[in-house]
Amino acid sequence: MCGFAGIFHCATPKPVDPARVERMCDAIAHRGPDGFGVWTAPGVGLGHRRLSIIDIAGSPQPMASSDGRAMLVFNGEIYNYRELRAELAVGGARFHTDGDSEVILAAYQRWGVDCLPRLAGMFTFAIYDLEKRSLLLARDRLGVKPLFTATLSDGSVIFGSELKALTAHPLLRRDIDPLAIEDYLTWGYVPDHRSILRGVEKLAAGHYRLLRHDAPPAPSVQWWDVSFAERRRGKPADLEAELVHLLRDAVTSRMVADVPLGAFLSGGVDSSAVVALMAEASSNPVKTCSIGFDVAALDESSYARQVAEQFKTDHRARNVSPDDFEGAEALAAMFDEPFADASALPTWRVCQLARETVTVALSGDGADEAFAGYRRHVFHHGEERFRGSLPAGLRSGVFGTLGRMYPKADWAPRPLRAKTTLLSLAGSSEDAYAGAVSVTGPALRDALYSPEYKRLRGDYRAEDAFTKVMRDAPARSGLDRAQYADLKFWLPGDILTKVDRASMSVGLEAREPLLDHRLIEFAASLPEAMRVHRGQGKWLLKQTMRRYLPDDILFRPKQGFVTPIAQWLRGPLAGAARGVAQSTALARTGWFDAKRITAIAEAHIAGVADHSRLLWQLLMLDRSLTHLGLAG
């Protein structure tokens, strides 16, 4: 697990200043405190910061191939590198290290870009081919590891593991992309098809980009996708047996490390399943850690202790309180782009806790997206069944009218929000699900925007990109399309961004066994009843794990890693809520109505409405713009 940065001249191969590459790498030094290197040649420069996990002393980067014809910088882990190494050795490849980096180089030299489907793991990398005078940039299937790129005024392409690596280059302009503000307020993060800075791009998950010195910058090419179009057949018992085999292999393959290893344990189904399988495979107690909250209704730490006691793990816990709000400044610097998933704060804290004793931690991320574990999946599945039973015109007319007449009750649990449900049933499947995933709806966004911003935004609406992903999905049902959009849009943009930045900020490698691509492809092929059944999501996964975990862990209502932001912003953080309307950074953009923000803050503090997520979005936007030097 590391970080890298580089410069590539697509036209004339101008000399690259090694000091400039070094400065880009210095900006992401937290990703790799154990080693540093820079390599340059005419028209190209590669830099690397290393966090040593496997072959600690023997795999420095940038790394040259055994014949010296290719150079690599790499961030991630290849879990099947030993099998690939053996296959490549039979074909004549020679190896001088014991790590996975050299295997990537040999695989590229044997198969070119066709090496990508053979790599099982999380990765981004850059390979410069000295013979072909080309640069290959690649990202793993699901976007576990990030890669930012930008084309500069001098014709060069710069790239790096985080945005801050690019902003360290003096030619990168720091102009806000106004459409990113619409995206951010809608989703709570800036999705992968956009960046907060105009001209900066993120290489999409499952894509590669091939650049040449004698050609203009080429677009990216998709090399992997997941399909929900085919249904797997088989008895439930057979599917359970196949799933437990895949789970065991995914977990054990991610337990390979030459440094101390542990796991995050929230007490939910997914992290508990990972810990159970780690305990099964380990002869020593698994090191686990968890985070609790000072609001009892949102604190799951007792369930984490229950699982820790069951599997006799070496468990450590810590609480997050309003005092941790001081970390908001650090979060803005950590993410660069505005990022408003409030669970980033406890995620960062649990990474800090883990790093005190381990260098690698396994997480339970990915199962909700793959196996339909979110409550919104269950609701959408039910709505789809009802939606399909009535003609579209009747649905739109009857439910649309009832929805507009019904009073708004965002404070209520989802099943009691009749207005939301009625309007959802009146609309299309795609629009309904986009509304369920979004943080701030179009009406409230429009009320916040100034006339100047509305002019800049034009007719762009953030939901359109999401609904297009759903419509174009290789899928058979509304639930399929919803899960596909989560995997392609929400997962890399929110969940994986959160875990990557929080873990790497403290020099911790986080591994996600439930995002093994074989597990993802298996889950996508399951009949709907094996995903959502009797009002329960993740049905097959829960049934499979009954051999390891008690029912009160598997079947209790899903809570998620929820931070008590709503309570904090009415109490100890009420001053911060009120202060966001006077934010210098937000005011200088001229894009928001300060009076409207003040009214929203006061309504939340008074308990009239729950605007906690929006207020947190605005707080983090303010700090992010300040961090990027865009506050005026």
Phi, psi and omega per residue, in radians:
M1 nan 2.195 -2.987
C2 -2.696 -2.845 3.011
G3 -2.555 2.632 3.115
F4 -2.527 2.895 3.111
A5 -2.663 2.808 3.137
G6 -2.966 3.011 -3.140
I7 -2.349 2.389 3.123
F8 -2.426 2.218 3.095
H9 -1.654 2.049 -3.058
C10 -1.378 -0.468 -3.118
A11 -1.741 -1.845 3.111
T12 -1.242 2.205 -3.128
P13 -1.293 1.352 -3.132
K14 -1.213 2.719 3.063
P15 -1.087 2.517 3.089
V16 -1.887 2.252 -3.132
D17 -1.318 2.037 -3.139
P18 -1.028 -0.553 -3.132
A19 -1.133 -0.567 3.120
R20 -1.206 -0.731 3.076
V21 -1.117 -0.679 3.130
E22 -1.089 -0.710 3.121
R23 -1.129 -0.662 3.095
M24 -1.102 -0.697 3.129
C25 -1.267 -0.595 3.108
D26 -1.042 -0.560 -3.131
A27 -1.159 -0.352 3.131
I28 -2.090 0.538 -3.100
A29 -1.039 -0.493 -3.139
H30 -1.084 -0.440 -3.120
R31 -1.303 -0.376 -3.094
G32 -2.599 1.414 -3.103
P33 -1.405 -0.086 -2.995
D34 -1.712 -0.160 -3.123
G35 -3.003 2.751 -3.094
F36 -2.598 2.495 3.071
G37 -2.783 2.648 3.084
V38 -2.345 2.431 3.054
W39 -2.338 2.370 3.099
T40 -2.327 2.688 3.016
A41 -2.609 2.968 -3.140
P42 -0.916 2.053 3.069
G43 1.512 0.037 -3.088
V44 -2.664 2.521 3.022
G45 -2.503 2.332 -3.135
L46 -2.178 2.351 3.089
G47 -2.290 2.660 -3.017
H48 -2.547 2.448 2.969
R49 -2.069 2.232 -2.978
R50 -1.940 2.324 2.889
L51 -1.861 1.927 -3.005
S52 -1.320 2.139 -3.136
I53 -2.171 -0.858 3.138
I54 -2.143 2.450 -3.091
D55 0.907 1.092 -2.918
I56 -0.943 -0.734 -3.056
A57 -1.745 -0.177 -2.905
G58 -1.864 0.058 -3.052
S59 -2.280 1.016 3.114
P60 -1.199 2.678 3.107
Q61 -2.296 2.748 -0.013
P62 -1.004 2.506 -3.059
M63 -1.985 2.348 3.086
A64 -1.618 2.556 3.027
S65 -1.147 2.883 -3.075
S66 -1.057 -0.482 3.123
D67 -1.700 0.011 3.092
G68 1.329 0.195 -3.060
R69 -1.668 -0.067 3.133
A70 -2.554 2.590 3.131
M71 -2.193 2.481 -3.040
L72 -2.251 2.433 2.777
V73 -2.197 2.460 -2.880
F74 -2.575 2.433 3.071
N75 -2.220 2.062 3.106
G76 2.401 -2.792 3.100
E77 -2.503 2.396 3.033
I78 -1.846 1.950 -2.978
Y79 -1.411 -0.326 3.109
N80 -1.842 0.457 -3.031
Y81 -1.151 -0.513 -3.140
R82 -1.188 -0.724 3.089
E83 -1.138 -0.743 3.108
L84 -1.123 -0.703 3.137
R85 -1.036 -0.784 3.137
A86 -1.103 -0.747 3.125
E87 -1.113 -0.744 -3.131
L88 -1.204 -0.618 3.130
A89 -1.122 -0.673 3.089
V90 -1.041 -0.580 3.128
G91 -1.465 0.052 3.051
G92 1.885 -0.031 3.132
A93 -1.177 2.486 3.112
R94 -1.982 2.461 -3.077
F95 -2.193 2.483 -3.129
H96 -2.054 -0.043 3.121
T97 -2.267 3.029 3.133
D98 -1.906 0.193 -3.057
G99 -1.774 -3.090 -3.089
D100 -1.536 -0.322 -3.096
S101 -1.066 -0.818 -3.108
E102 -1.149 -0.495 3.106
V103 -1.177 -0.683 3.085
I104 -1.044 -0.796 3.135
L105 -1.042 -0.816 -3.131
A106 -1.140 -0.672 3.113
A107 -1.127 -0.717 3.093
Y108 -1.091 -0.767 -3.109
Q109 -1.194 -0.456 3.114
R110 -1.437 -0.777 -2.956
W111 -2.067 -0.049 -3.080
G112 1.119 -2.520 -3.128
V113 -1.155 -0.287 3.093
D114 -1.245 -0.039 3.033
C115 -1.240 -0.409 -2.996
L116 -1.041 -0.834 3.134
P117 -1.112 -0.272 3.141
R118 -1.485 -0.227 -3.084
L119 -1.569 2.130 3.081
A120 -1.849 1.975 -3.140
G121 2.811 -2.863 3.077
M122 -2.010 2.311 -3.063
F123 -2.916 2.642 2.670
T124 -2.326 2.559 3.082
F125 -2.691 2.845 3.033
A126 -2.241 2.222 3.090
I127 -2.110 2.147 3.045
Y128 -1.733 2.135 3.134
D129 -1.670 1.912 -3.063
L130 -1.199 -0.496 3.125
E131 -1.338 -0.813 -3.106
K132 -1.466 -0.168 -3.125
R133 0.943 0.829 -3.091
S134 -2.307 2.763 3.111
L135 -2.151 2.205 3.082
L136 -1.823 2.121 3.007
L137 -1.903 2.296 -3.073
A138 -2.462 2.603 3.118
R139 -2.289 2.541 -3.069
D140 -1.107 2.959 -2.975
R141 -0.973 -0.766 -2.985
L142 -1.891 -0.003 3.076
G143 1.402 0.574 3.112
V144 -1.097 -0.708 -3.141
K145 -1.854 2.475 -3.051
P146 -1.645 2.756 3.011
L147 -2.661 2.092 3.129
F148 -1.809 2.520 3.087
T149 -2.415 2.781 3.046
A150 -2.748 2.505 3.039
T151 -1.736 2.189 -3.040
L152 -1.669 3.016 -3.081
S153 -1.152 -0.396 3.133
D154 -1.542 0.123 3.114
G155 1.545 -0.021 -3.140
S156 -1.501 2.695 3.012
V157 -1.894 2.191 3.060
I158 -1.890 2.663 -3.091
F159 -2.618 2.718 3.140
G160 -2.976 2.865 -3.078
S161 -1.277 -0.347 3.071
E162 -2.462 2.794 -3.137
L163 -1.055 -0.607 -3.100
K164 -1.093 -0.429 3.058
A165 -1.161 -0.640 3.125
L166 -1.310 -0.686 -3.116
T167 -1.202 -0.233 3.056
A168 -1.318 -0.211 3.114
H169 -1.490 2.255 -3.029
P170 -1.173 -0.333 -3.106
L171 -1.550 -0.115 3.128
L172 -1.377 2.141 3.117
R173 -1.420 2.456 -3.131
R174 -1.797 1.198 3.099
D175 -1.818 2.226 3.118
I176 -1.176 2.383 2.953
D177 -1.459 1.923 -3.060
P178 -1.058 -0.490 3.125
L179 -1.211 -0.410 3.093
A180 -1.162 -0.460 3.102
I181 -1.194 -0.732 3.062
E182 -1.075 -0.766 3.093
D183 -1.074 -0.814 -3.073
Y184 -1.111 -0.798 -3.131
L185 -1.176 -0.472 3.107
T186 -1.284 -0.818 -2.972
W187 -1.831 -0.394 -3.041
G188 1.585 0.057 3.071
Y189 -2.721 2.914 3.081
V190 -1.687 1.932 -3.034
P191 -1.136 2.932 -2.982
D192 -1.148 -0.305 3.137
H193 -1.443 0.019 -3.130
R194 -2.546 2.912 3.045
S195 -2.360 2.756 3.099
I196 -1.140 -0.440 3.123
L197 -1.787 2.275 3.124
R198 -1.065 2.309 3.106
G199 1.623 -0.197 3.081
V200 -1.617 2.396 -3.139
E201 -2.154 2.742 3.007
K202 -1.971 2.232 3.058
L203 -1.128 2.186 -3.054
A204 -1.207 2.659 3.075
A205 -0.998 2.457 3.117
G206 1.200 0.424 -3.140
H207 -2.182 2.765 2.965
Y208 -2.325 2.852 3.115
R209 -2.398 2.266 -3.104
L210 -1.999 2.063 -3.103
L211 -1.957 2.529 3.135
R212 -2.272 2.666 3.133
H213 -1.187 -0.481 -3.022
D214 -1.799 0.394 -3.102
A215 -2.574 2.703 3.077
P216 -1.162 2.827 -3.133
P217 -0.955 2.230 -3.081
A218 -1.567 2.624 3.062
P219 -1.265 2.950 3.138
S220 -1.395 2.795 -3.123
V221 -2.218 2.330 3.115
Q222 -1.388 2.280 3.126
W223 -1.996 -0.172 3.110
W224 -2.592 2.550 3.013
D225 -2.617 2.784 3.080
V226 -1.885 2.428 -3.107
S227 -1.998 2.317 3.021
F228 -1.786 0.224 -2.980
A229 -1.408 -0.357 -3.107
E230 -1.915 2.534 3.137
R231 -1.915 2.272 3.095
R232 -1.357 2.421 3.088
R233 -1.815 2.706 3.093
G234 2.573 2.749 3.091
K235 -1.246 2.622 3.122
P236 -0.913 -0.691 -3.131
A237 -1.111 -0.672 3.126
D238 -1.203 -0.690 3.108
L239 -1.147 -0.669 3.088
E240 -1.093 -0.750 -3.131
A241 -1.107 -0.727 3.114
E242 -1.147 -0.711 -3.122
L243 -1.151 -0.769 -3.112
V244 -1.137 -0.575 3.065
H245 -1.120 -0.792 3.134
L246 -1.125 -0.707 3.131
L247 -1.102 -0.813 -3.137
R248 -1.061 -0.758 -3.121
D249 -1.162 -0.698 3.138
A250 -1.108 -0.731 -3.117
V251 -1.250 -0.861 -3.072
T252 -1.141 -0.603 3.120
S253 -1.152 -0.432 3.139
R254 -1.650 0.099 3.065
M255 -1.681 0.074 3.117
V256 -1.421 2.069 3.132
A257 -2.879 2.620 3.077
D258 -1.733 0.303 3.138
V259 -2.362 2.900 3.134
P260 -1.031 2.461 -3.029
L261 -2.295 2.523 3.098
G262 -2.612 -2.697 -3.091
A263 -2.672 2.622 2.930
F264 -1.409 2.422 3.136
L265 -2.365 1.868 3.139
S266 -1.600 -0.366 -3.023
G267 1.675 -0.023 3.042
G268 -1.441 3.116 -3.077
V269 -1.063 -0.816 -2.928
D270 -1.242 -0.898 3.141
S271 -1.168 -0.581 3.103
S272 -1.146 -0.682 3.102
A273 -1.103 -0.752 3.134
V274 -1.102 -0.782 -3.140
V275 -1.125 -0.693 3.117
A276 -1.042 -0.765 -3.120
L277 -1.287 -0.550 3.036
M278 -1.144 -0.758 3.128
A279 -1.088 -0.661 3.107
E280 -1.088 -0.624 -3.038
A281 -1.608 -0.157 -3.015
S282 -1.918 2.494 3.084
S283 -1.555 -0.193 3.125
N284 -1.987 2.746 3.107
P285 -1.041 2.368 3.100
V286 -1.289 2.358 3.073
K287 -1.459 2.073 -3.117
T288 -2.174 2.740 3.095
C289 -2.574 2.652 -3.114
S290 -2.558 2.848 3.128
I291 -2.114 2.378 3.055
G292 -2.028 3.050 -3.114
F293 -2.219 2.806 3.131
D294 -1.464 0.057 3.067
V295 -1.902 1.926 -2.973
A296 -0.998 -0.662 -3.079
A297 -1.117 -0.351 -3.104
L298 -1.945 0.120 -3.055
D299 -1.677 2.051 -3.137
E300 -1.809 0.164 -2.998
S301 -1.100 -0.463 3.111
S302 -1.142 -0.613 3.088
Y303 -1.221 -0.637 3.082
A304 -1.096 -0.736 3.108
R305 -1.107 -0.659 3.131
Q306 -1.063 -0.804 3.140
V307 -1.188 -0.709 3.128
A308 -1.045 -0.719 3.127
E309 -1.185 -0.684 -3.133
Q310 -1.060 -0.726 -3.069
F311 -1.798 0.177 3.045
K312 0.911 0.851 3.140
T313 -1.449 2.839 3.011
D314 -1.518 1.618 -2.899
H315 -1.825 2.455 3.080
R316 -2.347 2.516 -3.097
A317 -2.407 2.729 3.111
R318 -2.632 2.655 -3.133
N319 -1.781 2.616 3.007
V320 -1.911 2.384 -3.114
S321 -2.336 3.067 3.107
P322 -1.002 -0.431 3.105
D323 -1.047 -0.447 -3.135
D324 -1.258 -0.120 3.097
F325 -1.033 -0.414 3.080
E326 -1.023 -0.393 3.114
G327 -1.293 -0.075 3.141
A328 -1.045 -0.632 3.112
E329 -1.100 -0.757 3.122
A330 -1.144 -0.627 3.108
L331 -1.075 -0.733 3.140
A332 -1.062 -0.731 3.119
A333 -1.223 -0.557 -3.121
M334 -1.178 -0.743 -3.038
F335 -1.655 -0.283 -3.089
D336 1.131 -1.159 3.077
E337 -1.311 2.697 3.056
P338 -1.061 2.377 -3.071
F339 -2.541 2.027 -2.941
A340 -2.001 0.266 3.003
D341 -1.239 1.894 -3.044
A342 -1.116 -0.313 3.099
S343 -1.273 -0.103 3.057
A344 -1.065 -0.594 -3.123
L345 -1.122 -0.949 3.085
P346 -1.168 -0.506 3.086
T347 -1.100 -0.753 3.092
W348 -1.078 -0.763 -3.127
R349 -1.133 -0.682 3.136
V350 -1.243 -0.523 3.050
C351 -1.171 -0.712 3.073
Q352 -1.066 -0.748 3.134
L353 -1.104 -0.786 -3.139
A354 -1.093 -0.705 -3.049
R355 -1.151 -0.295 3.107
E356 -1.146 -0.425 -3.080
T357 -2.243 -0.315 -3.096
V358 -2.356 2.894 3.069
T359 -1.941 -0.321 3.115
V360 -2.239 2.361 3.095
A361 -2.348 2.286 3.076
L362 -1.520 2.447 3.139
S363 -2.083 2.980 3.127
G364 -1.772 0.252 -3.091
D365 -1.133 2.519 3.014
G366 1.941 -0.465 -3.067
A367 -1.195 -0.621 -3.137
D368 -1.079 -0.771 3.140
E369 -1.179 -0.712 -3.057
A370 -1.328 -0.708 -3.006
F371 -1.876 0.185 3.124
A372 1.153 1.069 -3.065
G373 -1.744 -0.183 3.136
Y374 -1.387 2.607 3.084
R375 -1.053 -0.564 3.138
R376 -1.125 -0.465 3.068
H377 -1.170 -0.758 3.139
V378 -1.123 -0.790 3.112
F379 -1.077 -0.786 -3.093
H380 -1.143 -0.681 3.111
H381 -1.053 -0.769 3.109
G382 -1.159 -0.745 3.117
E383 -1.099 -0.658 -3.136
E384 -1.116 -0.682 3.114
R385 -1.116 -0.720 3.120
F386 -1.247 -0.715 -3.111
R387 -1.061 -0.660 -3.114
G388 -1.300 -0.203 -3.091
S389 -1.586 -0.131 -3.099
L390 -2.222 2.572 3.070
P391 -1.078 2.545 -3.073
A392 -1.020 -0.716 -3.112
G393 -1.110 -0.723 3.116
L394 -1.152 -0.775 3.113
R395 -1.015 -0.854 -3.079
S396 -1.084 -0.764 -3.093
G397 -1.218 -0.921 -3.043
V398 -1.227 -0.950 -3.054
F399 -1.276 -0.546 3.083
G400 -1.115 -0.763 3.120
T401 -1.131 -0.812 3.125
L402 -1.089 -0.691 -3.131
G403 -1.127 -0.702 3.142
R404 -1.209 -0.525 -3.122
M405 -1.411 -0.494 -3.017
Y406 -1.271 2.436 3.139
P407 -1.160 2.616 -3.129
K408 -1.363 2.389 -3.121
A409 -2.546 1.103 -3.112
D410 -1.115 -0.338 -3.113
W411 -1.282 -0.328 -3.024
A412 -1.427 2.761 3.002
P413 -1.015 2.645 -3.043
R414 -0.898 -0.758 -3.118
P415 -1.087 -0.376 -3.116
L416 -1.692 -0.008 3.132
R417 -1.534 1.331 -3.049
A418 -1.040 -0.638 -3.126
K419 -1.047 -0.848 3.136
T420 -1.046 -0.799 -3.103
T421 -1.139 -0.759 -3.122
L422 -1.113 -0.785 3.119
L423 -1.156 -0.607 3.097
S424 -1.111 -0.778 -3.140
L425 -1.164 -0.471 -3.135
A426 -1.292 -0.475 -3.061
G427 -1.625 -3.059 3.108
S428 -1.308 2.847 3.105
S429 -1.007 -0.766 -3.089
E430 -1.164 -0.793 3.138
D431 -1.118 -0.684 -3.129
A432 -1.105 -0.772 -3.106
Y433 -1.246 -0.656 3.070
A434 -1.024 -0.695 3.101
G435 -1.139 -0.599 3.135
A436 -1.227 -0.543 -3.093
V437 -1.490 -0.524 -3.017
S438 -1.216 2.766 3.137
V439 -1.643 -0.849 -3.103
T440 -2.134 2.111 -3.071
G441 -1.294 2.932 -3.052
P442 -1.093 -0.628 -3.109
A443 -1.162 -0.769 -3.141
L444 -1.216 -0.650 3.088
R445 -1.060 -0.814 -3.128
D446 -1.069 -0.600 3.123
A447 -1.201 -0.478 -3.139
L448 -1.407 -0.541 -2.994
Y449 -1.323 2.558 3.016
S450 -1.439 2.844 3.060
P451 -0.987 -0.625 3.137
E452 -1.101 -0.769 -3.139
Y453 -1.180 -0.697 3.128
K454 -1.049 -0.594 3.079
R455 -1.153 -0.746 3.135
L456 -1.156 -0.688 -3.106
R457 -1.236 -0.576 -3.104
G458 1.084 -2.376 -3.105
D459 -1.664 0.213 3.122
Y460 -1.206 2.333 3.027
R461 -2.279 2.272 -3.036
A462 -1.064 -0.590 -3.098
E463 -1.096 -0.419 -3.055
D464 -1.071 -0.692 -3.141
A465 -1.142 -0.667 -3.133
F466 -1.190 -0.819 -3.115
T467 -1.147 -0.522 3.084
K468 -1.159 -0.720 3.084
V469 -1.026 -0.738 3.126
M470 -1.137 -0.805 -3.102
R471 -1.099 -0.620 -3.078
D472 -1.551 0.028 -3.045
A473 -1.133 2.455 2.989
P474 -1.323 1.506 -2.931
A475 -2.620 2.913 -3.102
R476 -2.020 -0.326 -3.031
S477 -2.456 2.970 3.092
G478 -1.104 -0.670 3.091
L479 -1.126 -0.737 3.072
D480 -0.959 -0.861 -3.071
R481 -1.141 -0.635 3.110
A482 -1.134 -0.787 3.131
Q483 -1.160 -0.679 3.114
Y484 -1.055 -0.784 3.125
A485 -1.120 -0.659 3.080
D486 -1.084 -0.758 -3.129
L487 -1.171 -0.614 -3.044
K488 -1.610 -0.401 -2.975
F489 -2.043 -1.080 -3.059
W490 -1.228 -0.775 -3.049
L491 -1.060 -0.975 3.138
P492 -1.225 -0.589 -3.066
G493 -1.295 -0.645 -3.079
D494 -1.919 -1.218 -2.945
I495 -1.062 -0.881 -3.062
L496 -1.305 -0.562 3.033
T497 -1.077 -0.801 -3.138
K498 -1.006 -0.877 -3.055
V499 -1.216 -0.702 -3.139
D500 -1.082 -0.911 -3.062
R501 -1.183 -0.718 -3.114
A502 -1.141 -0.751 -3.114
S503 -1.267 -0.785 -3.084
M504 -1.235 -0.384 3.107
S505 -1.126 -0.392 3.133
V506 -1.996 0.242 3.114
G507 1.206 0.638 3.126
L508 -1.993 2.352 3.052
E509 -1.624 2.119 3.063
A510 -1.770 2.307 3.134
R511 -2.082 2.454 -3.055
E512 -2.051 1.487 -3.096
P513 -1.071 -0.503 -3.110
L514 -1.344 -0.010 2.999
L515 -1.805 0.261 2.986
D516 -0.957 2.275 -2.999
H517 -1.120 -0.458 3.097
R518 -1.215 -0.644 3.052
L519 -1.133 -0.747 3.140
I520 -1.083 -0.784 -3.130
E521 -1.185 -0.635 3.072
F522 -1.100 -0.853 -3.104
A523 -1.086 -0.666 -3.120
A524 -1.153 -0.371 -3.118
S525 -1.639 -0.038 -3.086
L526 -1.259 2.534 2.971
P527 -1.014 2.623 -3.104
E528 -0.979 -0.631 -3.108
A529 -1.175 -0.288 3.068
M530 -1.547 -0.129 3.076
R531 -1.828 -0.958 3.113
V532 -2.054 2.128 -3.065
H533 -2.649 2.269 3.113
R534 0.943 0.718 3.101
G535 1.299 0.191 -3.132
Q536 -2.005 2.326 2.974
G537 -1.509 2.935 3.124
K538 0.957 0.686 -2.985
W539 -1.018 -0.904 -3.095
L540 -1.144 -0.707 3.125
L541 -1.054 -0.762 -3.127
K542 -1.164 -0.729 3.113
Q543 -1.113 -0.704 3.142
T544 -1.108 -0.678 -3.069
M545 -1.444 0.003 3.115
R546 -1.126 -0.370 3.086
R547 -1.266 -0.262 -3.108
Y548 -1.988 -0.635 -2.926
L549 -2.135 2.574 3.133
P550 -1.286 2.786 -3.098
D551 -1.120 -0.512 -3.112
D552 -1.254 -0.254 2.980
I553 -1.552 -0.748 -3.032
L554 -1.312 -0.636 -2.948
F555 -2.034 0.161 3.032
R556 -1.260 2.746 -3.114
P557 -1.003 2.390 -3.131
K558 -1.167 2.341 -3.140
Q559 -1.985 -0.716 -3.120
G560 1.402 3.016 -3.114
F561 -1.515 1.295 -2.986
V562 -1.675 2.218 3.085
T563 -1.596 2.414 -3.103
P564 -1.338 0.922 -3.099
I565 -1.097 -0.689 -3.100
A566 -1.023 -0.804 3.135
Q567 -1.176 -0.725 -3.115
W568 -1.104 -0.705 -3.092
L569 -1.296 -0.208 3.014
R570 -1.650 -0.251 -3.073
G571 -2.081 -1.833 -3.031
P572 -1.126 -0.377 -3.127
L573 -1.881 0.313 3.136
A574 -1.080 -0.610 3.113
G575 -1.100 -0.683 3.095
A576 -1.147 -0.652 3.110
A577 -1.105 -0.762 3.137
R578 -1.189 -0.603 -3.046
G579 -1.261 -0.317 -3.058
V580 -1.135 -0.506 -3.140
A581 -1.184 -0.449 3.120
Q582 -1.673 0.196 -3.109
S583 -0.988 2.231 3.098
T584 -1.109 -0.766 -3.092
A585 -1.087 -0.818 -3.134
L586 -1.189 -0.689 -3.113
A587 -1.125 -0.670 -3.075
R588 -1.215 -0.390 3.066
T589 -1.189 -0.538 -3.081
G590 1.263 0.312 -3.003
W591 -1.792 -0.075 -3.037
F592 -2.250 2.713 3.089
D593 -1.630 1.809 -3.055
A594 -1.086 -0.654 3.138
K595 -1.115 -0.672 3.126
R596 -1.162 -0.700 3.111
I597 -1.107 -0.738 3.100
T598 -1.037 -0.773 3.126
A599 -1.088 -0.678 3.123
I600 -1.145 -0.755 3.134
A601 -1.101 -0.777 -3.116
E602 -1.166 -0.667 3.108
A603 -1.110 -0.675 3.125
H604 -1.194 -0.820 -3.106
I605 -1.060 -0.646 -3.139
A606 -1.327 -0.171 -3.133
G607 1.432 0.203 3.135
V608 -1.264 -0.579 -3.122
A609 -2.609 2.817 3.064
D610 -1.800 1.740 3.100
H611 -1.939 0.435 -3.021
S612 -1.082 -0.718 -3.094
R613 -1.172 -0.710 3.108
L614 -1.146 -0.772 3.138
L615 -1.091 -0.695 3.097
W616 -1.137 -0.676 3.072
Q617 -1.009 -0.821 -3.102
L618 -1.183 -0.664 3.087
L619 -1.074 -0.788 -3.109
M620 -1.268 -0.556 3.061
L621 -1.124 -0.769 3.106
D622 -0.984 -0.838 -3.093
R623 -1.252 -0.578 3.120
S624 -1.182 -0.772 3.120
L625 -1.103 -0.654 3.092
T626 -1.142 -0.768 3.120
H627 -1.045 -0.698 -3.113
L628 -1.386 -0.004 -3.136
G629 1.314 0.476 -3.083
L630 -1.923 0.350 -3.109
A631 -1.502 0.017 3.116
G632 2.015 nan nan
